[in-house]
Structures are given as C-alpha cells and as structure tokens.
Amino acid sequence: MDPILTVQGLSKAYTIGTQLSGHDRYRTVRESISESVSATWTGLRRRLTTRCPAGDGLGWNSRNVEKFWALNDVSFEVQPGEVVGIVGRNGAGKSTLLKVLSRITEPTKGRVEMNGRVGSLLEVGTGFHPELTGRENIFLNGAILGMSRKDILRNFDAIVAFSEIEKFLDTPVKRYSSGMYVRLAFAVASHLEPEILVVDEVLAVGDAAFQKKCLNKMDQVSRSGRTVLFVSHTMSAIKSLCTRALLIEGGRVALDGNVDEVVNHHLAASAESARTGVIPENAVRQNDVKDQARFRSVKLTTASGDAVAQVYFGQKFRVTFVCEVLRRIEQAIFEVSISTLDGTQVTYSTTLDGEQGPISLSEGLHEVSAEIDIMLLPRDYTIDLGVHHLDGTTVDLVRRTYDFTVLRVAEYGNDHYPWPRTRGMVRAQTEWELEGSTAGTPTRSAG
C-alpha cells in the first residue's frame, strides 16, 4: 500500500531578531487577498533575481542573518488509517512540522507528498478569518479543502450540532471566546471529510467534556480509514488514541515507533525538570491570556513542613508553590491537580473549594499552600498547577511540575498496602458488612 504521507529531508529555518511590521494583526478579506497576490509576485521576482548560497536553500545572505532551524532533516512515512501521535517538549518543532504539513508554512528544504486533502486544527486563530461569521467560515474552509458547496451543505448541520454554537453562527468569529472558536474549528476540520486530519494541542482550550468529544471524533475518523496526526502533551490521550508515535527533539525525529516505547522515553526525559521543583521558563504552559502570571516553583512537604519526594500510604501532604503575577488579576482562582505520569487526572482542587471566594492578586510573587488529604494508592504521581480568571479563562497552566511517589508502607500503625499490584489510584472510604457463618452476627469493617 502506498503511504498517504511521505516526508523526506524536511527542514525549516527562521531568522532571529527580525522585527514584525504589523502583520501580526488581523486583516480584512480584501487586504488578505491583496497582500497574498503581492507576496506571490514579490517571491517570484526574488527567485528570479536572487541566487542562494550553495547548500543554503534560503534565499538570503547567510553571512548577515542568524538562522534557527526549527526542523532539521525530518523524514518519515504514514500509511492510510494510521493515528500518529507527535510528542516532544515546547520548542522541539512539533507545531512547525504540522504547519508545514498543513501548507501554512513553506519548508526551507526537503519535500512533502500527500495523497489526499488535509483538515487542520492548529493554534487558535489559524484557518478562520475573524471578520467573517461562523457560517461564512464553514463555507470558506470547505472551499479551501476542495469541497463542493453541495458537500459542505451535506455536512453543515452536523458541524453546527457538534460545535454547539448555533446561537452565534451569524456572529463574526472575532467576537468568539477561545472555547467557541476551537469548538467550531474542530467541527469543521473533522466533518469536512479530509483524508488527513491534523490536530495540535489547541484542544486543551476546551473543557473536559468537549475534549472527550473531540477524542471520540478523532477515533471515529481513524476507524473510517482516514489518517490522524495528533500533537498533545497529555500522554494518556496519546496512548489511548494513537497506533504509533514520533518523538521530536531539537527539530529532529529522535524516536519513531511503538506508542508505549516513545511515550515512556519522553516521560523519562521530561522527568528531569520535574524532580527539582523549579519550573523553567520553557515549561509546557497552556493559557488563554499571555504574560499575566507564571508559576516559578513548587515543593511537596509533609503537614509539618518537611520537604519530601515520597509520602507514606495514607499520609497527608502539602503542596506549596510560587506564582509571579505580571499584571494584576482581580478575581483569580488557583488549582492544584494530582495526576499520574501519563497525564491521567486523579484529583483536583481549587481555591473556590470550601466556600472561599476568588482572590485579588497584585503584581509580584505570591506563595500559596494547599494541604491535601486523600488516600492515594501506591504509585508515582505528579503535580499540575493552574491559575485562572473567575470566568474560566486560563492565565497559566503547567503540568508535571513535580513528581512524587506514594509508598506501600504507612507512616504509623499497620495500615500498609498489602497487595503486590496496584489497582486504581485512590482507596475509597468503604464500610463492609459481613454475615459471620459461625457467630451469625454482622461484622463491620471500614476501609
């Protein structure tokens, strides 16, 4: 069977230190078309008049410009119907790879061969024009994918139903919240029947119910014989959905193969920063609002304040973290989550719990502590941190900030965990009632 996607020697270079000239703002449809035509003629003239240095392939004088290679000699093939997870740290080149495959960014070197239409859902803002309504963008995206108006109309009701934005269908998408935007964008990308569906971590913007809905839809797409390329920092989603994985490091394919092998290798590498408690600037962060707050450090202590990386079975523990607020937040909510190392969330608590109200945060460093009393079963866990506005807008969300282990032995007494294998993640408080075969009287046991 011929591959549906072939990537050979793919490289992408960017210049460092160049100034933006106002192109980061959105433009009207007329401006977009005009600038696109102008850029096409300008590029053609440059190709006709500029000779690239040998082996450079860039079209600029490499002696005067510093280059950063976001992708460097990437090669792989994807067969029809494969679901390929792409993992790696921030800045590794994952999103650049998807942009090149989606024909949003032109490669510097190498080639890409695709035998089918590509439907892409990358960062919020890609693929829709903000001045057009949701309805108009559905037809625009369908036309870009090569769909006829008849085909778009056939899928129109399903797209609207999936996105759950029927009331706002005739509103310009520039007025949509990030969640509304993502819901519509994913509905369009997945329902207009592309042979290849490309999805970036942008799904993290949606709520948990919508994320599950999207994962189910991607599973349906793959079962129908179509191909999915999926970038995510949530390893449980990669493991549950994908049949194969690529690990991208430093713009190169570091590992390509079995999902468990690739994910475990990636987790082992990322664990290094999760052992110190220092949250680096380039940590994997999710946010709807840029540069308003950033987590800086986290530590795990016993209730008495001793720093630990292991806790006894049944022992209470405290999570203390430092958050730097760069711009004042009037109504803030902090969250602490405990997850397994593959990203499965075990428990979640916010500063709204216990009838507390939102917090007003001034600029500067804030130290926050949360004492957690939960009967975690023995295994390895990690701490996720978040800070949000009261309306749910995420300011900073960092996963896997600190890894720790729950031991099988209790700190005091005999309430150890006796089983060699751990099933589940939490021991529930349970009351057992047994009818004694000899005494004939009930026996009660709490566990």
Sequence and secondary structure as in RCSB ss.txt:
>XXXX:A:sequence
MDPILTVQGLSKAYTIGTQLSGHDRYRTVRESISESVSATWTGLRRRLTTRCPAGDGLGWNSRNVEKFWALNDVS
FEVQPGEVVGIVGRNGAGKSTLLKVLSRITEPTKGRVEMNGRVGSLLEVGTGFHPELTGRENIFLNGAILGMSRK
DILRNFDAIVAFSEIEKFLDTPVKRYSSGMYVRLAFAVASHLEPEILVVDEVLAVGDAAFQKKCLNKMDQVSRSG
RTVLFVSHTMSAIKSLCTRALLIEGGRVALDGNVDEVVNHHLAASAESARTGVIPENAVRQNDVKDQARFRSVKL
TTASGDAVAQVYFGQKFRVTFVCEVLRRIEQAIFEVSISTLDGTQVTYSTTLDGEQGPISLSEGLHEVSAEIDIM
LLPRDYTIDLGVHHLDGTTVDLVRRTYDFTVLRVAEYGNDHYPWPRTRGMVRAQTEWELEGSTAGTPTRSAG
>XXXX:A:secstr
   SEEEEEEEEEEESS    STTS   HHHHHHHHHHHHHHHHHHHHH    TTT SSS TTTS EEEEEEEEE
EEE TT EEEEE  TTSSHHHHHHHHTTSS  SEEEEEESS EEEE STTSSS TTSBHHHHHHHHHHHTT  HH
HHHHHHHHHHHHHT GGGTTSBGGGS HHHHHHHHHHHHHHS  SEEEE GGGGGS HHHHHHHHHHHHHHHHTT
 EEEEE S HHHHHHH SEEEEEETTEEEEEE HHHHHHHHHHHHTTTTTT B  TTS EE SSSSSEEEEEEEE
EETTS B SEEEET  EEEEEEEEESS EEEEEEEEEEEETTS EEEEEETTTTT   EEE SEEEEEEEEE   
B SSEEEEEEEEEETTS EEEEEEEEEEEEEEEEESSTT     SS  SSB    EEEEE TTT SEEEEE 
